């Protein structure tokens, strides 16, 4: 079945408009939510700040601002462990006990940081 030229052009115009809008909606969903507590930024293969001091009960959020994937893993491999974080994705953890919590990126082990939790 052949469409008249005007109908074909109209259908093409609708597709041209609809497809970019779908891409915008998908990009908005991939953006990391705003963190309400302290944030550690992951950028250029560095956790910043490298050492963060917080009070018990604080939720810390790590945000990957780098253009390659990273993880956030406690040195004990038990206390906390993120999934692989792509660009603009985040991971949060609430610290419920005082102490020092060193961590690293399991994909790039030279990347290290520490959270110091005070009572």
N, CA, C and O atoms as CSV, one atom per row, in Angstrom:
chain,resi,resn,atom,element,x,y,z
A,1,UNK,N,N,0.842,-1.175,0.000
A,1,UNK,CA,C,0.000,0.000,0.000
A,1,UNK,C,C,0.886,1.237,0.000
A,1,UNK,O,O,1.831,1.336,0.783
A,2,UNK,N,N,0.575,2.180,-0.884
A,2,UNK,CA,C,1.356,3.410,-0.985
A,2,UNK,C,C,0.627,4.552,-0.296
A,2,UNK,O,O,-0.588,4.706,-0.425
A,3,UNK,N,N,1.395,5.350,0.440
A,3,UNK,CA,C,0.822,6.527,1.081
A,3,UNK,C,C,0.967,7.722,0.154
A,3,UNK,O,O,1.958,7.825,-0.569
A,4,UNK,N,N,0.011,8.613,0.161
A,4,UNK,CA,C,0.206,9.866,-0.577
A,4,UNK,C,C,1.421,10.601,-0.016
A,4,UNK,O,O,1.750,10.440,1.159
A,5,UNK,N,N,2.075,11.385,-0.820
A,5,UNK,CA,C,3.287,12.096,-0.425
A,5,UNK,C,C,3.069,12.928,0.832
A,5,UNK,O,O,3.927,12.917,1.714
A,6,UNK,N,N,1.976,13.638,0.949
A,6,UNK,CA,C,1.713,14.484,2.116
A,6,UNK,C,C,1.631,13.633,3.378
A,6,UNK,O,O,2.158,14.032,4.416
A,7,UNK,N,N,0.983,12.472,3.316
A,7,UNK,CA,C,0.854,11.603,4.482
A,7,UNK,C,C,2.220,11.032,4.868
A,7,UNK,O,O,2.532,10.938,6.055
A,8,UNK,N,N,3.027,10.655,3.895
A,8,UNK,CA,C,4.359,10.114,4.169
A,8,UNK,C,C,5.233,11.173,4.834
A,8,UNK,O,O,5.950,10.865,5.786
A,9,UNK,N,N,5.189,12.411,4.353
A,9,UNK,CA,C,5.974,13.489,4.947
A,9,UNK,C,C,5.504,13.789,6.364
A,9,UNK,O,O,6.324,14.054,7.243
A,10,UNK,N,N,4.215,13.749,6.591
A,10,UNK,CA,C,3.672,13.995,7.921
A,10,UNK,C,C,4.137,12.912,8.894
A,10,UNK,O,O,4.529,13.218,10.020
A,11,UNK,N,N,4.097,11.655,8.469
A,11,UNK,CA,C,4.544,10.554,9.316
A,11,UNK,C,C,6.036,10.689,9.625
A,11,UNK,O,O,6.455,10.430,10.754
A,12,UNK,N,N,6.833,11.086,8.652
A,12,UNK,CA,C,8.266,11.272,8.857
A,12,UNK,C,C,8.523,12.398,9.854
A,12,UNK,O,O,9.420,12.293,10.689
A,13,UNK,N,N,7.748,13.465,9.773
A,13,UNK,CA,C,7.905,14.589,10.693
A,13,UNK,C,C,7.595,14.162,12.125
A,13,UNK,O,O,8.294,14.571,13.052
A,14,UNK,N,N,6.567,13.353,12.320
A,14,UNK,CA,C,6.218,12.872,13.654
A,14,UNK,C,C,7.346,12.015,14.215
A,14,UNK,O,O,7.702,12.167,15.383
A,15,UNK,N,N,7.914,11.122,13.415
A,15,UNK,CA,C,9.013,10.281,13.871
A,15,UNK,C,C,10.244,11.118,14.207
A,15,UNK,O,O,10.929,10.842,15.191
A,16,UNK,N,N,10.525,12.126,13.409
A,16,UNK,CA,C,11.682,12.977,13.637
A,16,UNK,C,C,11.551,13.709,14.961
A,16,UNK,O,O,12.543,13.877,15.671
A,17,UNK,N,N,10.349,14.147,15.308
A,17,UNK,CA,C,10.130,14.858,16.563
A,17,UNK,C,C,10.089,13.887,17.738
A,17,UNK,O,O,10.653,14.188,18.791
A,18,UNK,N,N,9.452,12.752,17.596
A,18,UNK,CA,C,9.252,11.826,18.710
A,18,UNK,C,C,10.543,11.144,19.137
A,18,UNK,O,O,10.772,10.970,20.334
A,19,UNK,N,N,11.380,10.761,18.208
A,19,UNK,CA,C,12.581,10.020,18.574
A,19,UNK,C,C,13.550,10.824,19.434
A,19,UNK,O,O,14.033,10.284,20.429
A,20,UNK,N,N,13.867,12.082,19.117
A,20,UNK,CA,C,14.765,12.825,20.005
A,20,UNK,C,C,14.170,13.021,21.389
A,20,UNK,O,O,14.911,13.009,22.372
A,21,UNK,N,N,12.864,13.200,21.501
A,21,UNK,CA,C,12.246,13.391,22.802
A,21,UNK,C,C,12.381,12.125,23.645
A,21,UNK,O,O,12.592,12.212,24.855
A,22,UNK,N,N,12.265,10.974,23.035
A,22,UNK,CA,C,12.434,9.722,23.770
A,22,UNK,C,C,13.850,9.634,24.315
A,22,UNK,O,O,14.040,9.167,25.438
A,23,UNK,N,N,14.842,10.067,23.559
A,23,UNK,CA,C,16.223,10.047,24.011
A,23,UNK,C,C,16.451,10.973,25.186
A,23,UNK,O,O,17.228,10.650,26.085
A,24,UNK,N,N,15.783,12.130,25.196
A,24,UNK,CA,C,15.914,13.068,26.306
A,24,UNK,C,C,15.351,12.452,27.572
A,24,UNK,O,O,15.962,12.570,28.634
A,25,UNK,N,N,14.209,11.801,27.486
A,25,UNK,CA,C,13.604,11.186,28.663
A,25,UNK,C,C,14.525,10.105,29.229
A,25,UNK,O,O,14.673,9.996,30.447
A,26,UNK,N,N,15.139,9.313,28.365
A,26,UNK,CA,C,16.027,8.257,28.831
A,26,UNK,C,C,17.262,8.849,29.497
A,26,UNK,O,O,17.720,8.318,30.508
A,27,UNK,N,N,17.811,9.928,28.961
A,27,UNK,CA,C,18.992,10.544,29.538
A,27,UNK,C,C,18.676,11.108,30.920
A,27,UNK,O,O,19.515,11.030,31.818
A,28,UNK,N,N,17.492,11.672,31.107
A,28,UNK,CA,C,17.121,12.238,32.396
A,28,UNK,C,C,17.029,11.143,33.454
A,28,UNK,O,O,17.374,11.385,34.611
A,29,UNK,N,N,16.574,9.952,33.092
A,29,UNK,CA,C,16.452,8.865,34.044
A,29,UNK,C,C,17.820,8.349,34.482
A,29,UNK,O,O,17.942,7.816,35.585
A,30,UNK,N,N,18.837,8.491,33.662
A,30,UNK,CA,C,20.161,7.968,33.986
A,30,UNK,C,C,20.950,8.902,34.898
A,30,UNK,O,O,21.996,8.510,35.417
A,31,UNK,N,N,20.475,10.120,35.103
A,31,UNK,CA,C,21.184,11.095,35.911
A,31,UNK,C,C,21.097,10.721,37.384
A,31,UNK,O,O,20.047,10.284,37.856
A,32,UNK,N,N,22.182,10.889,38.102
A,32,UNK,CA,C,22.211,10.548,39.520
A,32,UNK,C,C,21.331,11.500,40.312
A,32,UNK,O,O,21.301,12.696,40.025
A,33,UNK,N,N,20.610,10.983,41.312
A,33,UNK,CA,C,19.808,11.841,42.163
A,33,UNK,C,C,20.706,12.717,43.022
A,33,UNK,O,O,21.848,12.359,43.311
A,34,UNK,N,N,20.184,13.857,43.424
A,34,UNK,CA,C,20.951,14.755,44.276
A,34,UNK,C,C,21.148,14.114,45.652
A,34,UNK,O,O,20.216,13.551,46.227
A,35,UNK,N,N,22.357,14.210,46.160
A,35,UNK,CA,C,22.661,13.633,47.464
A,35,UNK,C,C,22.291,14.622,48.561
A,35,UNK,O,O,22.484,15.827,48.399
A,36,UNK,N,N,21.755,14.120,49.685
A,36,UNK,CA,C,21.373,15.012,50.776
A,36,UNK,C,C,22.494,15.144,51.805
A,36,UNK,O,O,22.502,16.100,52.580
A,37,UNK,N,N,23.440,14.202,51.827
A,37,UNK,CA,C,24.565,14.258,52.757
A,37,UNK,C,C,25.848,14.564,52.014
A,37,UNK,O,O,25.817,15.063,50.889
A,38,UNK,N,N,26.990,14.262,52.647
A,38,UNK,CA,C,28.273,14.518,51.990
A,38,UNK,C,C,28.434,13.675,50.725
A,38,UNK,O,O,27.934,12.554,50.634
A,39,UNK,N,N,29.136,14.237,49.767
A,39,UNK,CA,C,29.361,13.569,48.482
A,39,UNK,C,C,30.854,13.418,48.231
A,39,UNK,O,O,31.639,14.341,48.449
A,40,UNK,N,N,31.225,12.230,47.767
A,40,UNK,CA,C,32.591,11.995,47.300
A,40,UNK,C,C,32.509,11.913,45.786
A,40,UNK,O,O,31.769,11.097,45.238
A,41,UNK,N,N,33.268,12.756,45.121
A,41,UNK,CA,C,33.259,12.763,43.660
A,41,UNK,C,C,34.359,11.852,43.131
A,41,UNK,O,O,35.492,11.863,43.614
A,42,UNK,N,N,33.997,11.070,42.133
A,42,UNK,CA,C,34.966,10.204,41.462
A,42,UNK,C,C,35.266,10.867,40.127
A,42,UNK,O,O,34.388,10.981,39.273
A,43,UNK,N,N,36.505,11.302,39.950
A,43,UNK,CA,C,36.863,11.999,38.719
A,43,UNK,C,C,38.358,11.851,38.470
A,43,UNK,O,O,39.166,11.964,39.391
A,44,UNK,N,N,38.711,11.599,37.226
A,44,UNK,CA,C,40.110,11.492,36.822
A,44,UNK,C,C,40.868,10.471,37.685
A,44,UNK,O,O,42.002,10.712,38.098
A,45,UNK,N,N,40.208,9.312,37.952
A,45,UNK,CA,C,40.800,8.218,38.716
A,45,UNK,C,C,41.153,8.616,40.152
A,45,UNK,O,O,42.133,8.125,40.712
A,46,UNK,N,N,40.345,9.513,40.746
A,46,UNK,CA,C,40.586,9.965,42.114
A,46,UNK,C,C,39.251,10.069,42.849
A,46,UNK,O,O,38.250,10.502,42.278
A,47,UNK,N,N,39.247,9.659,44.145
A,47,UNK,CA,C,38.123,9.914,45.031
A,47,UNK,C,C,38.384,11.254,45.707
A,47,UNK,O,O,39.453,11.456,46.283
A,48,UNK,N,N,37.426,12.169,45.645
A,48,UNK,CA,C,37.634,13.472,46.262
A,48,UNK,C,C,36.453,13.892,47.116
A,48,UNK,O,O,35.328,13.961,46.621
A,49,UNK,N,N,36.687,14.171,48.384
A,49,UNK,CA,C,37.979,14.165,49.058
A,49,UNK,C,C,38.472,12.742,49.315
A,49,UNK,O,O,37.683,11.800,49.387
A,50,UNK,N,N,39.785,12.604,49.452
A,50,UNK,CA,C,40.376,11.284,49.687
A,50,UNK,C,C,40.008,10.761,51.065
A,50,UNK,O,O,39.821,9.557,51.239
A,51,UNK,N,N,39.901,11.652,52.049
A,51,UNK,CA,C,39.458,11.300,53.398
A,51,UNK,C,C,38.291,12.205,53.766
A,51,UNK,O,O,38.368,13.426,53.636
A,52,UNK,N,N,37.222,11.592,54.221
A,52,UNK,CA,C,36.014,12.323,54.600
A,52,UNK,C,C,35.687,11.962,56.043
A,52,UNK,O,O,35.645,10.781,56.387
A,53,UNK,N,N,35.455,12.962,56.895
A,53,UNK,CA,C,35.097,12.729,58.292
A,53,UNK,C,C,33.632,13.095,58.491
A,53,UNK,O,O,33.199,14.194,58.145
A,54,UNK,N,N,32.862,12.140,59.064
A,54,UNK,CA,C,31.422,12.339,59.261
A,54,UNK,C,C,31.017,11.832,60.644
A,54,UNK,O,O,31.817,11.197,61.331
A,55,UNK,N,N,29.793,12.108,61.049
A,55,UNK,CA,C,29.225,11.621,62.300
A,55,UNK,C,C,28.480,10.312,62.048
A,55,UNK,O,O,28.045,10.053,60.926
A,56,UNK,N,N,28.330,9.488,63.083
A,56,UNK,CA,C,27.540,8.259,62.998
A,56,UNK,C,C,26.140,8.615,62.492
A,56,UNK,O,O,25.560,9.620,62.902
A,57,UNK,N,N,25.612,7.787,61.607
A,57,UNK,CA,C,24.282,8.010,61.047
A,57,UNK,C,C,24.281,8.789,59.742
A,57,UNK,O,O,23.226,8.999,59.144
A,58,UNK,N,N,25.445,9.213,59.302
A,58,UNK,CA,C,25.557,9.995,58.069
A,58,UNK,C,C,25.541,9.083,56.852
A,58,UNK,O,O,26.177,8.029,56.841
A,59,UNK,N,N,24.811,9.500,55.834
A,59,UNK,CA,C,24.814,8.799,54.550
A,59,UNK,C,C,25.767,9.520,53.613
A,59,UNK,O,O,25.616,10.712,53.347
A,60,UNK,N,N,26.744,8.784,53.120
A,60,UNK,CA,C,27.722,9.333,52.167
A,60,UNK,C,C,27.349,8.812,50.783
A,60,UNK,O,O,27.004,7.643,50.618
A,61,UNK,N,N,27.424,9.693,49.797
A,61,UNK,CA,C,27.130,9.321,48.415
A,61,UNK,C,C,28.364,9.545,47.551
A,61,UNK,O,O,28.973,10.614,47.577
A,62,UNK,N,N,28.717,8.530,46.796
A,62,UNK,CA,C,29.798,8.624,45.815
A,62,UNK,C,C,29.156,8.807,44.448
A,62,UNK,O,O,28.226,8.079,44.099
A,63,UNK,N,N,29.642,9.771,43.667
A,63,UNK,CA,C,29.111,10.032,42.332
A,63,UNK,C,C,30.251,9.911,41.327
A,63,UNK,O,O,31.292,10.553,41.469
A,64,UNK,N,N,30.039,9.078,40.308
A,64,UNK,CA,C,31.061,8.901,39.282
A,64,UNK,C,C,30.941,10.021,38.242
A,64,UNK,O,O,30.046,10.004,37.397
A,65,UNK,N,N,31.843,10.977,38.318
A,65,UNK,CA,C,31.905,12.060,37.330
A,65,UNK,C,C,32.920,11.770,36.240
A,65,UNK,O,O,33.148,12.599,35.359
A,66,UNK,N,N,33.534,10.586,36.299
A,66,UNK,CA,C,34.533,10.190,35.317
A,66,UNK,C,C,33.839,9.632,34.081
A,66,UNK,O,O,32.653,9.306,34.129
A,67,UNK,N,N,34.562,9.521,32.990
A,67,UNK,CA,C,33.957,9.005,31.760
A,67,UNK,C,C,34.163,7.504,31.595
A,67,UNK,O,O,33.879,6.952,30.532
A,68,UNK,N,N,34.656,6.839,32.645
A,68,UNK,CA,C,34.790,5.382,32.624
A,68,UNK,C,C,34.204,4.821,33.921
A,68,UNK,O,O,34.079,5.555,34.901
A,69,UNK,N,N,33.847,3.552,33.944
A,69,UNK,CA,C,33.234,2.954,35.134
A,69,UNK,C,C,34.199,2.832,36.313
A,69,UNK,O,O,35.411,2.699,36.143
A,70,UNK,N,N,33.616,2.882,37.519
A,70,UNK,CA,C,34.355,2.708,38.761
A,70,UNK,C,C,33.456,1.984,39.762
A,70,UNK,O,O,32.248,1.865,39.552
A,71,UNK,N,N,34.062,1.499,40.858
A,71,UNK,CA,C,33.306,0.921,41.965
A,71,UNK,C,C,33.769,1.561,43.263
A,71,UNK,O,O,34.785,2.253,43.306
A,72,UNK,N,N,33.002,1.315,44.323
A,72,UNK,CA,C,33.360,1.748,45.672
A,72,UNK,C,C,33.235,0.510,46.553
A,72,UNK,O,O,32.130,0.011,46.768
A,73,UNK,N,N,34.375,0.002,47.072
A,73,UNK,CA,C,34.380,-1.244,47.826
A,73,UNK,C,C,35.183,-1.059,49.113
A,73,UNK,O,O,36.333,-0.621,49.079
A,74,UNK,N,N,34.562,-1.398,50.252
A,74,UNK,CA,C,35.278,-1.354,51.530
A,74,UNK,C,C,36.451,-2.329,51.470
A,74,UNK,O,O,36.355,-3.382,50.840
A,75,UNK,N,N,37.548,-1.981,52.122
A,75,UNK,CA,C,38.729,-2.853,52.096
A,75,UNK,C,C,38.432,-4.255,52.612
A,75,UNK,O,O,39.084,-5.217,52.208
A,76,UNK,N,N,37.431,-4.375,53.522
A,76,UNK,CA,C,37.098,-5.706,54.046
A,76,UNK,C,C,36.183,-6.487,53.096
A,76,UNK,O,O,35.850,-7.640,53.368
A,77,UNK,N,N,35.780,-5.871,51.996
A,77,UNK,CA,C,34.910,-6.484,50.976
A,77,UNK,C,C,33.530,-6.865,51.512
A,77,UNK,O,O,32.780,-7.571,50.836
A,78,UNK,N,N,33.185,-6.404,52.724
A,78,UNK,CA,C,31.925,-6.794,53.348
A,78,UNK,C,C,31.066,-5.577,53.718
A,78,UNK,O,O,29.868,-5.557,53.435
A,79,UNK,N,N,31.663,-4.580,54.337
A,79,UNK,CA,C,30.907,-3.458,54.891
A,79,UNK,C,C,30.064,-2.754,53.841
A,79,UNK,O,O,28.882,-2.500,54.073
A,80,UNK,N,N,30.641,-2.434,52.697
A,80,UNK,CA,C,29.872,-1.877,51.578
A,80,UNK,C,C,30.570,-2.215,50.276
A,80,UNK,O,O,31.790,-2.368,50.217
A,81,UNK,N,N,29.763,-2.327,49.239
A,81,UNK,CA,C,30.284,-2.655,47.907
A,81,UNK,C,C,29.259,-2.189,46.875
A,81,UNK,O,O,28.117,-2.648,46.866
A,82,UNK,N,N,29.680,-1.280,46.014
A,82,UNK,CA,C,28.770,-0.787,44.972
A,82,UNK,C,C,28.798,-1.720,43.774
A,82,UNK,O,O,29.701,-2.543,43.624
A,83,UNK,N,N,27.806,-1.577,42.940
A,83,UNK,CA,C,27.855,-2.185,41.615
A,83,UNK,C,C,28.781,-1.309,40.782
A,83,UNK,O,O,29.241,-0.273,41.263
A,84,UNK,N,N,29.057,-1.693,39.573
A,84,UNK,CA,C,29.868,-0.859,38.690
A,84,UNK,C,C,29.072,0.405,38.368
A,84,UNK,O,O,27.927,0.337,37.920
A,85,UNK,N,N,29.700,1.555,38.603
A,85,UNK,CA,C,29.042,2.844,38.383
A,85,UNK,C,C,29.508,3.453,37.067
A,85,UNK,O,O,30.695,3.727,36.886
A,86,UNK,N,N,28.581,3.660,36.164
A,86,UNK,CA,C,28.893,4.370,34.927
A,86,UNK,C,C,28.862,5.872,35.198
A,86,UNK,O,O,28.544,6.299,36.308
A,87,UNK,N,N,29.186,6.659,34.202
A,87,UNK,CA,C,29.204,8.105,34.333
A,87,UNK,C,C,27.871,8.613,34.875
A,87,UNK,O,O,26.806,8.228,34.392
A,88,UNK,N,N,27.943,9.484,35.888
A,88,UNK,CA,C,26.804,10.129,36.550
A,88,UNK,C,C,25.976,9.203,37.433
A,88,UNK,O,O,24.955,9.633,37.970
A,89,UNK,N,N,26.378,7.957,37.600
A,89,UNK,CA,C,25.675,7.080,38.532
A,89,UNK,C,C,26.275,7.246,39.928
A,89,UNK,O,O,27.417,7.675,40.089
A,90,UNK,N,N,25.460,6.888,40.941
A,90,UNK,CA,C,25.910,7.089,42.308
A,90,UNK,C,C,25.663,5.859,43.167
A,90,UNK,O,O,24.902,4.962,42.803
A,91,UNK,N,N,26.333,5.840,44.326
A,91,UNK,CA,C,26.198,4.795,45.327
A,91,UNK,C,C,26.197,5.480,46.684
A,91,UNK,O,O,27.013,6.366,46.935
A,92,UNK,N,N,25.284,5.072,47.561
A,92,UNK,CA,C,25.205,5.657,48.903
A,92,UNK,C,C,25.301,4.579,49.967
A,92,UNK,O,O,24.873,3.441,49.768
A,93,UNK,N,N,25.876,4.964,51.106
A,93,UNK,CA,C,25.983,4.053,52.245
A,93,UNK,C,C,25.850,4.873,53.525
A,93,UNK,O,O,26.431,5.951,53.646
A,94,UNK,N,N,25.073,4.349,54.484
A,94,UNK,CA,C,24.892,5.009,55.773
A,94,UNK,C,C,25.806,4.338,56.800
A,94,UNK,O,O,25.753,3.124,56.995
A,95,UNK,N,N,26.642,5.145,57.451
A,95,UNK,CA,C,27.597,4.656,58.440
A,95,UNK,C,C,26.950,4.680,59.820
A,95,UNK,O,O,26.585,5.743,60.322
A,96,UNK,N,N,26.808,3.509,60.431
A,96,UNK,CA,C,26.093,3.391,61.702
A,96,UNK,C,C,27.001,3.156,62.899
A,96,UNK,O,O,26.531,3.156,64.037
A,97,UNK,N,N,28.297,2.955,62.663
A,97,UNK,CA,C,29.245,2.707,63.757
A,97,UNK,C,C,30.478,3.573,63.564
A,97,UNK,O,O,30.920,3.784,62.434
A,98,UNK,N,N,31.046,4.084,64.677
A,98,UNK,CA,C,32.284,4.856,64.553
A,98,UNK,C,C,33.439,3.963,64.082
A,98,UNK,O,O,33.440,2.751,64.297
A,99,UNK,N,N,34.405,4.590,63.445
A,99,UNK,CA,C,35.590,3.864,62.995
A,99,UNK,C,C,36.145,4.452,61.717
A,99,UNK,O,O,35.652,5.461,61.213
A,100,UNK,N,N,37.174,3.809,61.203
A,100,UNK,CA,C,37.770,4.212,59.937
A,100,UNK,C,C,37.409,3.167,58.898
A,100,UNK,O,O,37.541,1.967,59.137
A,101,UNK,N,N,36.955,3.629,57.748
A,101,UNK,CA,C,36.489,2.751,56.683
A,101,UNK,C,C,37.262,3.033,55.389
A,101,UNK,O,O,36.814,3.821,54.556
A,102,UNK,N,N,38.422,2.387,55.222
A,102,UNK,CA,C,39.153,2.561,53.962
A,102,UNK,C,C,38.428,1.818,52.838
A,102,UNK,O,O,37.790,0.791,53.070
A,103,UNK,N,N,38.535,2.346,51.633
A,103,UNK,CA,C,37.877,1.741,50.477
A,103,UNK,C,C,38.719,1.958,49.227
A,103,UNK,O,O,39.694,2.709,49.238
A,104,UNK,N,N,38.319,1.279,48.139
A,104,UNK,CA,C,39.054,1.367,46.880
A,104,UNK,C,C,38.102,1.098,45.726
A,104,UNK,O,O,36.946,0.727,45.930
A,105,UNK,N,N,38.602,1.291,44.510
A,105,UNK,CA,C,37.874,0.935,43.286
A,105,UNK,C,C,38.391,-0.433,42.858
A,105,UNK,O,O,39.584,-0.599,42.605
A,106,UNK,N,N,37.492,-1.416,42.777
A,106,UNK,CA,C,37.945,-2.768,42.424
A,106,UNK,C,C,38.411,-2.870,40.971
A,106,UNK,O,O,39.128,-3.806,40.618
A,107,UNK,N,N,38.016,-1.929,40.136
A,107,UNK,CA,C,38.464,-1.920,38.745
A,107,UNK,C,C,39.827,-1.242,38.591
A,107,UNK,O,O,40.579,-1.531,37.660
A,108,UNK,N,N,40.127,-0.338,39.519
A,108,UNK,CA,C,41.383,0.423,39.492
A,108,UNK,C,C,41.897,0.504,40.934
A,108,UNK,O,O,41.732,1.536,41.584
A,109,UNK,N,N,42.515,-0.563,41.440
A,109,UNK,CA,C,42.873,-0.653,42.862
A,109,UNK,C,C,43.799,0.443,43.396
A,109,UNK,O,O,43.913,0.618,44.609
A,110,UNK,N,N,44.451,1.173,42.509
A,110,UNK,CA,C,45.274,2.278,42.985
A,110,UNK,C,C,44.420,3.442,43.476
A,110,UNK,O,O,44.927,4.338,44.150
A,111,UNK,N,N,43.140,3.438,43.147
A,111,UNK,CA,C,42.216,4.479,43.613
A,111,UNK,C,C,41.750,4.101,45.019
A,111,UNK,O,O,41.105,3.070,45.211
A,112,UNK,N,N,42.081,4.942,45.997
A,112,UNK,CA,C,41.721,4.644,47.377
A,112,UNK,C,C,41.144,5.878,48.069
A,112,UNK,O,O,41.367,7.014,47.650
A,113,UNK,N,N,40.402,5.621,49.133
A,113,UNK,CA,C,39.843,6.690,49.945
A,113,UNK,C,C,39.541,6.162,51.333
A,113,UNK,O,O,39.744,4.982,51.618
A,114,UNK,N,N,39.051,7.050,52.200
A,114,UNK,CA,C,38.731,6.630,53.552
A,114,UNK,C,C,37.630,7.522,54.103
A,114,UNK,O,O,37.626,8.736,53.902
A,115,UNK,N,N,36.686,6.879,54.812
A,115,UNK,CA,C,35.676,7.607,55.568
A,115,UNK,C,C,35.974,7.384,57.043
A,115,UNK,O,O,36.090,6.243,57.490
A,116,UNK,N,N,36.098,8.475,57.803
A,116,UNK,CA,C,36.307,8.421,59.237
A,116,UNK,C,C,34.974,8.780,59.879
A,116,UNK,O,O,34.436,9.863,59.645
A,117,UNK,N,N,34.439,7.862,60.694
A,117,UNK,CA,C,33.126,8.059,61.306
A,117,UNK,C,C,33.321,8.291,62.803
A,117,UNK,O,O,33.885,7.452,63.506
A,118,UNK,N,N,32.844,9.443,63.278
A,118,UNK,CA,C,32.982,9.820,64.684
A,118,UNK,C,C,31.631,9.703,65.396
A,118,UNK,O,O,30.574,9.901,64.797
A,119,UNK,N,N,31.696,9.374,66.700
A,119,UNK,CA,C,30.471,9.245,67.505
A,119,UNK,C,C,29.804,10.587,67.703
A,119,UNK,O,O,28.763,10.669,68.354
